Amino acid sequence: MTCLLVNERYRPFLEGQLPAGTQTLWYDDLESFRSQIAEAEVVWPDTAYPGGIRGAMEEARAMRWCSVMSSGVDWLPLDLLAEREVMLTNGAGLHAHSVTEFAVMGMLSLAKKWRAIVHAQDRGQWLGDPPGMGELLDAEVLVIGAGEIGQRIRTVLEAFDARVTMARRSPREGDLGSDEWRGALGRFDWVIVIVPSTDETRGMFGADEMAAMKPGAALVNLARGTVIDQDALLGAIDSGHLGGAFLDVTDPEPLPVGHPLWSRDNVEISMHLSGRAQASLFRRGAQRFLDNLAAFERGDPLAHRVDLSRGY
């Protein structure tokens, strides 16, 4: 009998659908997760406990498959999983539509200066002229990271008649490679960063990259806060070189009260909500788990398996 360890929040989406021959242990906090993990072969940890995951997983001697719903897996002890030859699957693609909606919302908000419109409404003030005149029409956009989210962003932005270029490790025709995009930054009105968080991408976008961007261009970070040098970003914003930034992620999170990023009129922060702002997330995540569980029981390959050596 296969023993599963799953968060209580998924119980309504899984009960009655789990295959015969499985035993499910439910947890609702880190302590109940830790106390039951020793006997579980299939473990579905929760991102709410990142600081305690390693210690708990060290007790998971029976674990063969670890399933998570997040796309990023940098909060997990990947070295431990690799050492024990545990398969890891992630939620790549589950968040693509929601993150894309946030990306486009953020770009439009910056382009049209939507915050100024909302503040005018708060004051009961009728504006005679639009505060922002930017357009996505004919905008040159660089998307750094060509996974499922990056591809979805491209599709939607092209519907706005923006011109989108992808930057990826293995470029296709029309793309920029990992050694090319830095030299092309001056072409783009928007730069969107949606890369996985790894040792390779940590700090990849710093002062040199921002200085190379087109004056007045905007930066959109949907990856991890550690991918961007925030001090360099503040410098580029305050100097006027960059026209704005939309940040779904920051470093650290939560961003401390009083941090200068909060006070910049042309910096908008969506507090790492983009992937979770969808009513269907848990249902779709549970269905992916069920599909992979059926494959696991049959001994078939699992979908969306993470390469532990690369971290994505």
Buried (B, 14 or more C-beta within 10 A) or exposed (E): EBBBBBBEBBEEBBEEEBEEEBEBBBBEBBEBBBEBBBBBBBBBBBBEBEEBBEEBBEBBEBBBBBBBBBBBBBBBBBEBBEEBEBBBBBBBBBBBBBBBBBBBBBBBBBBBBBBBBEEEEEEEEEEEEEEBEBBBEEBBBBBBBBBBBBBBBBEBBEEBEBBBBBBBEEBEEEBBEBEEBBEBBEBBBBBBBBBBBBEEBEEBBBEEBBBBBBEEBBBBBBBBBBBBBBEBBBBBBEEEBBBBBBBBBBBEEEBEEEBEBEEBEBBBBBEBEBBBBBEEBBEBBBBBBBEBBEBBBEEEEBEBBBEBEEBB
